[in-house]
């Protein structure tokens, strides 16, 4: 009886494995790409073809030539990082057509040779989930704004009522009227109203206290999201943004970190100098028990007399620039509530640096 050569048996086994892999790629409903260690696109699933407008002519081409289909700023760098380190990478990304995906980049390892021979990239469309989360965030923000406005606006009339009650007591006293029952009843009602107003204000504080847990977040992913959101302003101003990320992760509330970075980057563009191209430098590093995020610009700067109040409510750096004066106030509150701090350094006519220290949890 003839024995099948070992080499032939191995070829047969590999052929069967390849058929299984082909069958999987053909039938999965998840967009997936296989990129080899030379950054060449080797395979993709049919859903990837639909999501990112790929075709068979893209196979065998450098992923760099076709990554515009993905339209994600650091796509190439993320692939190279996984190939180099052999570590999984997961992040939420937003493409320029405003769709959201959970992207997982997994190393394709050759265990016999102990090396990474490429990556498998999986995309799960989470656009609807992100949209729902943003709607919830917006509703919460609207409710908090409404409650704050009501409690704030009622304080004035209540203070006036207290003043009028004082005057009414004086009139009653001068008139030698001994029965102050009605005045006392009005006074009690006003005090009850003050308690209700204070309770309304406490509702927003309670909501904030429930959301202090935070989560582990990639600083780079948030920066990418913010840059996509500000893309039109960045392009219109011809701003150049450079980064040096020495600390890449932080434990914080995602929407708050996004809001902080959005406000700082938006202000750096908004308060640019008309005499030069906007240059914005973003840096992160570990500083003792903090993660420090700094955003530096070469804009108009802030006068020393203004720096004392820039984190106050409705304070504005320049009356010539549109804004509500709430941006830096919100940033300051978010940082303070998390146990961190914010500092500002500025030279009028040369630029400004904001440094935010996030407490390491």
Secondary structure, 3 states (H helix, E strand, C coil): CCCCCHHHHHHHHHHHHHHHHHHHHHHCCCEEEEEECCCEEEEECHHHHHHHCCCHHHCCCEHHHHHHHCCCCCHHHHHHHHHHHCCCEEEEEECCCCCEEEEEEEEEEECCCCEEEEEEEEEEECHHHHHHHHHHHHHHHHHHHHHHHHHHHHHHHHHHHHHHHHHHHHHHHHCCCCCCHHHHHHHHHHHHHHHHHHHHHHHHHHHHHHCCCCEEEEHHHHHHHHHHHCHHHHHHHCCEEEEEECCCEEEECHHHHHHHHHHHHHHHHHCCCCCCCCEEEEEEEEECCEEEEEEEECCCCCCHHHHCCCCCCCCCCCCCCCCCCCHHHHHHHHHHHCCCEEEEEEECCCEEEEEEEEECC
